[in-house]
Amino acid sequence: MADKKARLTVDGLDEAIELPVYSGTLGPDVIDVRPLTGKGLFTYDPGFVSTAACDSSITFIDGGKGVLLHGGYPIDELAEKSDYMEVCYLLLNGELPSAEQKAKFVETVKNHTMVHEQLNHFYNGFRRDAHPMAIMCGVVGALSSFYHDSLDIDNEHHREVCAYRLIAKMPTIAAMCFKYSNGQPFMYPRNDLSYAGNFLQMMFGTPCEEYQVNPVLEKAMDRIFVLHADHEQNASTSTVRLAGSSGANPFACIASGIAALWGPAHGGANEAVLTMLEEIGDESRIDEFVAKAKDPNDPFRLMGFGHRVYRNFDPRARVMKKSCDEVLAELGLENDPLLKIAKRLETIAIEDEYFAARKLYPNVDFYSGIILKAIGIPTNMFTVIFALSRTIGWISHWSEFHSSPNKIGRPRQLYTGPTQRSYPEK
């Protein structure tokens, strides 16, 4: 039931149109514009930046205040006190698990970490130099041909099984993308390790010797997973929901999210940070590039500073900065040329009045890019790791969509082409 009413007066209509107004638990009120259709009207909102296409209880963002909540819990508290498995449970179920619930959840995920052996051969269809995101998109879409025993989207148990499978298998698939591209043998998952530790050993381990997980890198990787787990109704999440509205299977829907995330305007931000650092090349050129960034007539931008959602400090960046400092100290990389450039840019962005006045603070992508580079992960794998992390958010939104009455997405348009005309005589 609507909390309030809005009245819209339109030239040419005899009476005003009454529109329901709804209030969420947090955030601005929303006007229900569905009554406009009956009057022959639609709203016009390119990019859907002023449109709520769904209601959701999973994540809330207030960009102006720098707030990001999962199930009501601030992201910085979750990153400090929780771990990725606990956040996965929270996003799927709306509540933090008890110790018993978490242990059962983790055990179930571990039981699904292996992929079908036949899937290993699927990778052979790709060129060795294929972009890992191209491989991941194809492999995830192909999962439905291996696990078609639980694709009834109206069956709650099937949806749950699919969620477990995707959470468990994405690190395996991501690591296989990396191993395939550099010609090393695939590493099977080890269920005695944590989620992040297992991913690191599948990435960097070899059959020649047992991989020893560095706890500092393990913690940093877990935080990267946590801080990228969900971000409300962004482009890729909305893509997953829209694909899901057609009744498509969950593996196809997640593959569509991966495709949307692949775009440089979305998931490629931390990769762009490393590209920028390589372009600068040397500490002696930092002032030159800072001046270019300040010049309104120069197209150069400092990547990883500011955020299109957060008009204040990115709440995820504080925790990621801490992990970044820990990783660099652990690996002794303070003198790495690119990382020295990054640290100098960080100092400038925080202290320079130009950047501070425009709230161009280092964001989560800036620090995650530095961490991944330090760990030894190539830049073309950055977005793959983003997709791995975001899978829990995608499948949580997909499951939420199918857990309540829904309808297929069908955006409208403002048509600007020719009016009806006759085919010309020849």
C-alpha positions as CSV (number, residue, x, y, z in Angstrom):
1,M,0.0,0.0,0.0
2,A,1.3,3.4,-0.9
3,D,2.4,5.7,1.9
4,K,1.6,8.9,-0.1
5,K,0.2,10.1,-3.4
6,A,1.6,12.3,-6.1
7,R,-0.5,14.1,-8.7
8,L,0.8,14.7,-12.2
9,T,-0.7,17.4,-14.5
10,V,-0.1,16.9,-18.2
11,D,-1.1,19.4,-20.9
12,G,-3.9,17.9,-23.0
13,L,-5.3,15.7,-20.3
14,D,-8.5,16.7,-18.6
15,E,-7.5,15.6,-15.1
16,A,-4.4,15.0,-13.1
17,I,-2.9,11.5,-12.9
18,E,-2.7,10.1,-9.4
19,L,0.5,8.2,-8.7
20,P,1.3,6.1,-5.6
21,V,4.4,7.0,-3.6
22,Y,6.3,4.3,-1.7
23,S,8.9,4.7,1.1
24,G,11.6,2.1,1.7
25,T,13.3,1.5,5.0
26,L,16.2,3.7,3.8
27,G,16.7,6.0,0.8
28,P,14.4,8.4,-1.1
29,D,10.8,7.8,-1.8
30,V,9.8,6.3,-5.2
31,I,6.9,7.3,-7.4
32,D,5.0,4.4,-9.0
33,V,4.7,5.5,-12.6
34,R,2.8,2.4,-13.8
35,P,-0.5,4.2,-14.0
36,L,0.9,6.4,-16.8
37,T,0.7,3.5,-19.3
38,G,-3.1,3.5,-19.1
39,K,-2.9,7.2,-20.1
40,G,-0.7,6.5,-23.1
41,L,2.4,7.9,-21.4
42,F,5.8,6.5,-20.5
43,T,8.7,8.0,-18.5
44,Y,12.0,8.8,-20.2
45,D,15.1,7.9,-18.2
46,P,18.3,7.1,-20.2
47,G,20.5,4.9,-18.1
48,F,17.7,4.2,-15.7
49,V,19.4,6.6,-13.2
50,S,16.1,7.8,-11.8
51,T,14.2,4.6,-12.0
52,A,13.8,1.8,-9.4
53,A,13.2,-1.3,-11.5
54,C,12.7,-3.6,-8.5
55,D,12.5,-3.7,-4.7
56,S,15.3,-5.4,-2.9
57,S,16.3,-6.1,0.7
58,I,19.9,-7.2,-0.1
59,T,22.1,-4.0,-0.3
60,F,21.6,-0.3,0.3
61,I,23.9,2.5,-1.0
62,D,23.8,6.2,-0.1
63,G,26.5,7.6,-2.4
64,G,26.3,11.1,-1.0
65,K,27.1,9.9,2.6
66,G,29.5,7.2,1.5
67,V,27.3,4.4,2.9
68,L,27.2,0.8,1.7
69,L,25.1,-1.7,3.7
70,H,24.6,-5.5,3.2
71,G,21.6,-6.6,5.2
72,G,21.9,-3.5,7.2
73,Y,25.6,-4.1,8.2
74,P,28.2,-1.4,7.1
75,I,30.7,-2.8,4.6
76,D,33.7,-1.7,6.5
77,E,32.6,-3.6,9.6
78,L,31.9,-6.7,7.5
79,A,35.4,-6.4,5.9
80,E,37.1,-6.0,9.3
81,K,35.1,-8.6,11.4
82,S,33.7,-11.0,8.9
83,D,34.9,-13.1,6.0
84,Y,33.6,-13.8,2.5
85,M,31.8,-17.0,3.3
86,E,29.9,-15.2,6.1
87,V,29.0,-12.4,3.7
88,C,27.8,-14.9,1.1
89,Y,25.5,-16.4,3.7
90,L,24.3,-12.9,4.6
91,L,23.5,-11.9,1.0
92,L,21.7,-15.1,0.3
93,N,19.7,-15.3,3.5
94,G,19.4,-11.8,4.8
95,E,21.0,-12.6,8.2
96,L,24.4,-13.4,9.5
97,P,24.8,-17.1,10.3
98,S,25.3,-18.7,13.7
99,A,28.5,-20.7,14.1
100,E,26.7,-23.9,13.3
101,Q,25.0,-22.4,10.2
102,K,28.2,-21.0,8.9
103,A,30.1,-24.3,9.4
104,K,27.3,-26.2,7.5
105,F,27.4,-23.5,4.7
106,V,31.1,-23.7,4.3
107,E,31.1,-27.4,4.2
108,T,28.4,-27.5,1.6
109,V,30.3,-25.0,-0.6
110,K,33.5,-27.1,-0.2
111,N,31.6,-30.1,-1.4
112,H,30.9,-28.4,-4.8
113,T,34.3,-26.9,-5.5
114,M,35.3,-29.4,-8.2
115,V,34.0,-29.1,-11.8
116,H,33.0,-31.9,-14.0
117,E,36.1,-33.5,-15.5
118,Q,34.7,-33.1,-19.0
119,L,34.6,-29.3,-18.5
120,N,38.4,-29.4,-18.4
121,H,38.3,-30.3,-22.1
122,F,36.0,-27.4,-22.9
123,Y,38.9,-25.0,-22.3
124,N,40.8,-26.6,-25.2
125,G,38.4,-24.9,-27.6
126,F,39.8,-21.5,-26.7
127,R,43.1,-20.0,-28.0
128,R,45.8,-19.8,-25.4
129,D,46.0,-16.1,-25.8
130,A,42.2,-15.5,-25.4
131,H,41.2,-13.0,-22.8
132,P,40.3,-14.8,-19.5
133,M,37.0,-13.0,-19.4
134,A,36.1,-14.5,-22.8
135,I,36.9,-17.9,-21.5
136,M,35.0,-17.4,-18.2
137,C,31.9,-16.1,-20.0
138,G,31.8,-19.2,-22.2
139,V,32.6,-21.7,-19.5
140,V,30.0,-20.3,-17.0
141,G,27.3,-20.3,-19.7
142,A,28.2,-23.9,-20.5
143,L,27.7,-25.0,-16.9
144,S,24.0,-25.5,-17.6
145,S,24.9,-28.4,-20.0
146,F,26.7,-30.1,-17.1
147,Y,24.4,-29.4,-14.3
148,H,20.9,-29.6,-15.8
149,D,19.5,-31.6,-12.9
150,S,18.6,-28.5,-11.0
151,L,17.4,-25.9,-13.5
152,D,13.8,-25.5,-12.4
153,I,13.8,-21.8,-11.5
154,D,10.5,-22.2,-9.7
155,N,11.9,-24.8,-7.4
156,E,13.4,-23.3,-4.2
157,H,15.7,-26.2,-3.7
158,H,17.0,-26.1,-7.3
159,R,17.7,-22.3,-6.9
160,E,19.7,-23.1,-3.7
161,V,21.7,-25.8,-5.3
162,C,22.6,-23.6,-8.2
163,A,23.7,-20.8,-5.8
164,Y,26.0,-23.3,-4.0
165,R,27.4,-24.6,-7.2
166,L,28.2,-21.1,-8.6
167,I,29.8,-19.8,-5.3
168,A,31.9,-23.0,-5.1
169,K,33.0,-23.4,-8.7
170,M,33.8,-19.8,-9.7
171,P,37.2,-19.8,-8.0
172,T,38.0,-23.1,-9.8
173,I,36.8,-21.8,-13.1
174,A,38.7,-18.5,-12.7
175,A,41.9,-20.2,-11.7
176,M,41.6,-22.5,-14.7
177,C,41.2,-19.5,-17.0
178,F,44.6,-18.3,-15.7
179,K,46.3,-21.6,-15.9
180,Y,45.1,-22.3,-19.4
181,S,46.4,-18.9,-20.6
182,N,49.9,-19.5,-19.3
183,G,50.1,-23.2,-20.2
184,Q,50.3,-24.6,-16.7
185,P,48.3,-27.7,-15.6
186,F,45.0,-27.1,-13.8
187,M,45.2,-27.4,-10.0
188,Y,42.4,-29.2,-8.3
189,P,40.7,-27.5,-5.3
190,R,41.8,-28.3,-1.8
191,N,39.0,-28.4,0.7
192,D,41.3,-28.1,3.7
193,L,42.0,-24.5,2.8
194,S,39.8,-21.4,3.2
195,Y,37.9,-20.0,0.2
196,A,40.6,-17.4,-0.5
197,G,43.5,-19.7,0.3
198,N,42.1,-22.4,-2.0
199,F,41.9,-19.8,-4.8
200,L,45.5,-18.7,-4.4
201,Q,46.8,-22.3,-4.5
202,M,44.7,-23.0,-7.6
203,M,46.2,-19.9,-9.2
204,F,49.8,-20.2,-8.2
205,G,50.3,-23.8,-7.1
206,T,51.8,-26.5,-9.3
207,P,51.9,-30.3,-9.1
208,C,55.6,-30.2,-8.4
209,E,55.3,-29.1,-4.7
210,E,52.7,-28.3,-2.1
211,Y,51.6,-24.6,-2.2
212,Q,52.0,-22.8,1.1
213,V,49.4,-20.1,1.6
214,N,50.7,-16.8,2.8
215,P,48.2,-15.6,5.5
216,V,48.7,-11.9,4.7
217,L,47.9,-12.5,1.0
218,E,45.0,-14.8,2.0
219,K,43.4,-12.2,4.2
220,A,43.9,-9.5,1.5
221,M,42.3,-11.7,-1.2
222,D,39.3,-12.5,1.2
223,R,38.8,-8.8,1.7
224,I,38.8,-8.2,-2.1
225,F,36.1,-10.8,-2.4
226,V,34.1,-9.2,0.5
227,L,34.4,-5.6,-0.8
228,H,33.3,-6.6,-4.3
229,A,30.5,-9.1,-3.3
230,D,27.6,-6.8,-4.2
231,H,26.9,-3.2,-5.1
232,E,23.1,-2.9,-5.4
233,Q,21.5,-2.4,-8.9
234,N,24.5,-1.7,-11.0
235,A,24.8,-2.6,-14.7
236,S,25.8,-6.2,-14.4
237,T,23.4,-7.0,-11.5
238,S,20.5,-5.4,-13.5
239,T,21.6,-7.4,-16.5
240,V,21.4,-10.6,-14.4
241,R,17.9,-9.7,-13.2
242,L,16.7,-8.8,-16.7
243,A,18.0,-12.0,-18.2
244,G,16.5,-13.9,-15.3
245,S,13.1,-12.3,-15.9
246,S,12.8,-14.2,-19.2
247,G,13.1,-17.5,-17.3
248,A,16.7,-18.2,-18.5
249,N,18.7,-20.7,-16.4
250,P,20.9,-19.2,-13.7
251,F,24.2,-20.1,-15.4
252,A,23.2,-18.2,-18.5
253,C,22.1,-15.3,-16.3
254,I,25.4,-15.2,-14.5
255,A,27.2,-15.4,-17.9
256,S,25.2,-12.3,-18.9
257,G,26.4,-10.5,-15.8
258,I,30.0,-11.5,-16.6
259,A,29.6,-10.0,-20.1
260,A,28.2,-6.8,-18.7
261,L,31.0,-6.6,-16.1
262,W,33.6,-7.0,-18.8
263,G,33.0,-3.5,-20.1
264,P,35.7,-1.0,-19.1
265,A,33.2,1.4,-17.7
266,H,32.1,-1.2,-15.2
267,G,34.5,-4.0,-14.2
268,G,37.7,-2.8,-15.8
269,A,38.4,0.1,-13.4
270,N,41.2,-1.6,-11.4
271,E,42.8,-2.8,-14.7
272,A,42.6,0.9,-15.8
273,V,44.6,1.9,-12.7
274,L,47.5,-0.3,-13.7
275,T,47.3,0.9,-17.3
276,M,47.6,4.4,-16.0
277,L,50.6,3.7,-13.8
278,E,52.3,2.1,-16.8
279,E,51.6,5.1,-18.9
280,I,53.1,7.4,-16.2
281,G,56.1,5.0,-16.1
282,D,58.4,6.8,-13.7
283,E,58.1,8.9,-10.5
284,S,59.8,11.8,-12.3
285,R,56.7,12.2,-14.5
286,I,54.1,12.2,-11.8
287,D,53.8,16.0,-11.6
288,E,53.4,16.2,-15.4
289,F,50.4,13.8,-15.2
290,V,48.9,15.5,-12.2
291,A,49.0,18.7,-14.1
292,K,47.3,17.0,-17.1
293,A,44.6,15.7,-14.7
294,K,43.9,19.2,-13.5
295,D,43.8,20.7,-17.0
296,P,40.1,20.8,-18.1
297,N,41.1,20.7,-21.7
298,D,43.2,17.6,-21.4
299,P,41.4,14.2,-21.8
300,F,43.8,12.5,-19.3
301,R,42.2,11.3,-16.1
302,L,43.7,9.8,-13.0
303,M,42.1,6.3,-12.8
304,G,41.0,5.0,-9.4
305,F,40.2,8.3,-7.8
306,G,36.7,9.4,-7.0
307,H,33.6,7.2,-7.8
308,R,30.5,7.8,-9.9
309,V,28.3,6.5,-7.0
310,Y,30.1,7.8,-3.9
311,R,30.2,11.6,-3.7
312,N,32.3,11.3,-0.6
313,F,35.0,8.7,0.4
314,D,34.4,5.2,-1.0
315,P,33.6,3.3,2.2
316,R,35.4,0.2,0.9
317,A,38.6,2.1,0.3
318,R,39.6,2.5,3.9
319,V,39.7,-1.2,4.5
320,M,41.3,-1.9,1.2
321,K,44.1,0.6,1.9
322,K,44.9,-1.2,5.1
323,S,45.2,-4.5,3.2
324,C,47.3,-2.8,0.5
325,D,49.8,-1.5,3.1
326,E,50.0,-5.0,4.7
327,V,50.6,-6.8,1.4
328,L,53.3,-4.4,0.2
329,A,55.1,-4.6,3.6
330,E,54.8,-8.4,3.6
331,L,56.2,-8.8,0.1
332,G,58.8,-6.0,0.5
333,L,57.6,-4.2,-2.6
334,E,57.8,-0.7,-1.4
335,N,60.5,0.0,-4.1
336,D,58.6,-1.6,-7.0
337,P,58.6,1.2,-9.7
338,L,54.9,1.1,-10.5
339,L,53.8,0.7,-6.8
340,K,56.0,3.7,-5.8
341,I,54.1,5.8,-8.4
342,A,50.9,4.5,-7.0
343,K,51.8,5.4,-3.4
344,R,53.0,8.9,-4.5
345,L,49.7,9.5,-6.3
346,E,47.8,8.4,-3.2
347,T,49.6,11.0,-1.1
348,I,48.9,13.7,-3.7
349,A,45.2,12.9,-4.0
350,I,44.8,13.0,-0.2
351,E,46.8,16.2,0.5
352,D,46.4,18.3,-2.7
353,E,43.5,20.8,-2.3
354,Y,42.4,20.3,-5.9
355,F,41.6,16.7,-5.4
356,A,40.3,17.1,-1.9
357,A,37.9,19.8,-2.9
358,R,36.5,17.6,-5.6
359,K,36.4,14.5,-3.3
360,L,38.7,12.6,-5.7
361,Y,39.9,10.2,-3.1
362,P,41.5,6.9,-3.9
363,N,38.7,4.3,-4.3
364,V,38.5,0.6,-3.9
365,D,39.7,-0.1,-7.5
366,F,42.9,1.9,-6.9
367,Y,43.9,-0.2,-3.9
368,S,42.6,-3.5,-5.2
369,G,44.6,-3.0,-8.4
370,I,47.8,-2.4,-6.5
371,I,47.2,-5.5,-4.3
372,L,46.5,-7.8,-7.3
373,K,49.6,-6.5,-9.1
374,A,51.7,-7.1,-5.9
375,I,50.4,-10.6,-5.5
376,G,51.4,-11.4,-9.1
377,I,48.1,-11.5,-10.8
378,P,48.2,-10.2,-14.4
379,T,45.9,-7.2,-15.3
380,N,43.8,-9.3,-17.7
381,M,42.7,-11.4,-14.7
382,F,41.6,-8.4,-12.6
383,T,38.0,-8.4,-14.0
384,V,37.8,-12.2,-13.7
385,I,38.5,-11.9,-10.0
386,F,35.8,-9.1,-9.8
387,A,33.4,-11.5,-11.5
388,L,34.3,-14.3,-9.1
389,S,33.6,-11.9,-6.1
390,R,30.4,-10.5,-7.6
391,T,28.8,-13.9,-8.3
392,I,27.3,-14.1,-4.9
393,G,25.6,-10.7,-5.4
394,W,24.3,-11.7,-8.8
395,I,22.9,-15.1,-7.7
396,S,21.4,-13.5,-4.5
397,H,19.5,-10.9,-6.7
398,W,18.5,-13.6,-9.2
399,S,17.2,-15.8,-6.3
400,E,15.4,-12.8,-4.7
401,F,13.8,-12.0,-8.1
402,H,12.4,-15.5,-8.5
403,S,11.3,-15.8,-4.8
404,S,8.5,-13.3,-5.3
405,P,5.9,-12.6,-8.1
406,N,7.7,-11.1,-11.1
407,K,7.3,-10.3,-14.7
408,I,9.6,-10.1,-17.7
409,G,11.6,-6.9,-18.1
410,R,10.4,-4.8,-21.1
411,P,11.8,-1.3,-21.1
412,R,10.1,1.2,-23.4
413,Q,11.6,3.8,-25.8
414,L,11.2,7.3,-27.1
415,Y,10.9,6.6,-30.9
416,T,12.7,9.2,-33.1
417,G,12.7,7.4,-36.5
418,P,10.6,8.0,-39.6
419,T,6.8,7.8,-39.3
420,Q,5.0,5.2,-41.3
421,R,5.7,5.4,-45.1
422,S,4.9,3.5,-48.2
423,Y,7.5,1.3,-49.9
424,P,8.7,3.3,-53.0
425,E,7.7,2.2,-56.5
426,K,10.6,0.9,-58.7
